[in-house]
């Protein structure tokens, strides 16, 4: 399954972006989907997860600012990012989480750059 992330761009601090991740196949059987990010020189980190039932979790660094959602009918996962900070600058990817991590290809991700 190919995972294509999009929606990134350059935004000023305090701004918003909405990322989308479209899967080439069904994600309905992937119990937990997540958004990851990788900043330059840092390891990839998990920032948000969502189950098929809609339960969400967030990293402390994004809690209250980011919202993850999924549309299984469209095989798409979204990440609404508000109140962006320069430290949110990274390449963002989506994939499964836990045992489902790597079910799809990581692809090139989508670059988010937040200027101060």
C-alpha positions as CSV (number, residue, x, y, z in Angstrom):
1,X,0.0,0.0,0.0
2,X,1.3,3.4,-0.9
3,X,0.8,6.3,1.5
4,X,0.8,9.8,0.0
5,X,1.1,12.7,2.4
6,X,0.2,16.2,1.2
7,X,-0.8,19.6,2.4
8,X,2.5,20.8,3.8
9,X,4.0,24.2,3.1
10,X,5.6,27.3,4.6
11,X,3.5,29.1,7.2
12,X,4.2,31.7,9.9
13,X,4.2,30.9,13.5
14,X,0.6,30.7,14.8
15,X,-0.7,29.7,11.5
16,X,-2.6,26.5,10.4
17,X,-2.2,23.7,8.0
18,X,-4.3,20.6,7.2
19,X,-2.3,17.5,6.1
20,X,-3.9,14.6,4.2
21,X,-2.6,11.1,3.8
22,X,-4.2,9.1,1.0
23,X,-3.7,5.3,0.9
24,X,-3.7,3.4,-2.3
25,X,-5.5,0.5,-0.5
26,X,-8.0,0.1,2.3
27,X,-7.1,1.3,5.8
28,X,-10.2,0.0,7.4
29,X,-8.4,-3.0,8.8
30,X,-5.6,-1.0,10.2
31,X,-6.7,-0.5,13.8
32,X,-4.3,2.3,14.6
33,X,-3.1,4.9,12.1
34,X,-0.7,7.7,13.0
35,X,1.1,10.8,11.9
36,X,4.8,10.9,12.4
37,X,7.4,13.6,11.8
38,X,11.1,13.9,11.3
39,X,12.9,17.1,11.9
40,X,16.4,17.6,10.4
41,X,19.0,15.7,12.4
42,X,16.4,14.0,14.6
43,X,14.7,10.7,14.7
44,X,11.2,10.1,13.4
45,X,8.6,10.6,16.2
46,X,5.0,9.7,16.5
47,X,2.8,12.8,17.1
48,X,-0.8,11.5,16.8
49,X,-2.7,8.3,16.6
50,X,-6.3,7.3,15.8
51,X,-8.0,4.0,16.1
52,X,-10.8,2.7,13.8
53,X,-13.2,3.6,16.6
54,X,-12.0,7.2,16.6
55,X,-9.9,7.2,19.8
56,X,-7.0,9.6,19.6
57,X,-3.8,10.2,21.3
58,X,-1.3,13.0,21.0
59,X,2.3,13.7,21.9
60,X,2.6,16.3,24.6
61,X,4.3,18.7,22.3
62,X,1.2,18.9,20.0
63,X,-1.6,18.3,22.4
64,X,-4.3,20.9,22.2
65,X,-3.0,22.2,18.8
66,X,-3.2,19.2,16.5
67,X,-6.3,17.1,15.6
68,X,-6.1,13.7,13.8
69,X,-9.0,12.2,12.0
70,X,-9.6,9.5,9.5
71,X,-12.1,8.6,6.7
72,X,-12.0,4.9,6.1
73,X,-14.4,5.3,3.1
74,X,-11.8,7.5,1.5
75,X,-8.8,5.6,2.8
76,X,-7.5,8.9,4.1
77,X,-6.1,10.2,7.4
78,X,-5.9,13.9,8.2
79,X,-4.0,16.1,10.6
80,X,-5.3,19.6,11.4
81,X,-2.5,21.7,12.8
82,X,-3.2,24.9,14.5
83,X,-1.0,27.3,16.5
84,X,2.0,26.1,14.6
85,X,5.4,26.7,16.1
86,X,8.9,26.8,14.6
87,X,9.7,23.5,16.4
88,X,6.9,21.9,14.4
89,X,9.1,22.2,11.3
90,X,9.6,18.7,9.9
91,X,8.7,16.2,7.2
92,X,5.4,14.6,8.1
93,X,4.4,11.0,7.3
94,X,1.5,8.8,8.1
95,X,1.6,5.0,8.6
96,X,0.2,2.4,10.8
97,X,1.2,2.3,14.5
98,X,2.4,-0.6,16.6
99,X,2.0,-3.9,14.8
100,X,0.6,-2.0,11.8
101,X,3.6,0.2,11.5
102,X,5.1,-0.2,8.0
103,X,2.0,-1.7,6.5
104,X,2.3,1.0,3.9
105,X,5.3,2.6,2.2
106,X,6.6,5.7,4.0
107,X,6.9,7.7,0.8
108,X,8.5,11.2,0.7
109,X,6.2,12.7,3.3
110,X,5.1,16.3,3.2
111,X,7.4,19.2,4.4
112,X,6.0,21.6,6.9
113,X,8.1,24.7,7.6
114,X,7.1,27.2,10.3
115,X,8.8,30.6,10.3
116,X,9.2,32.7,13.4
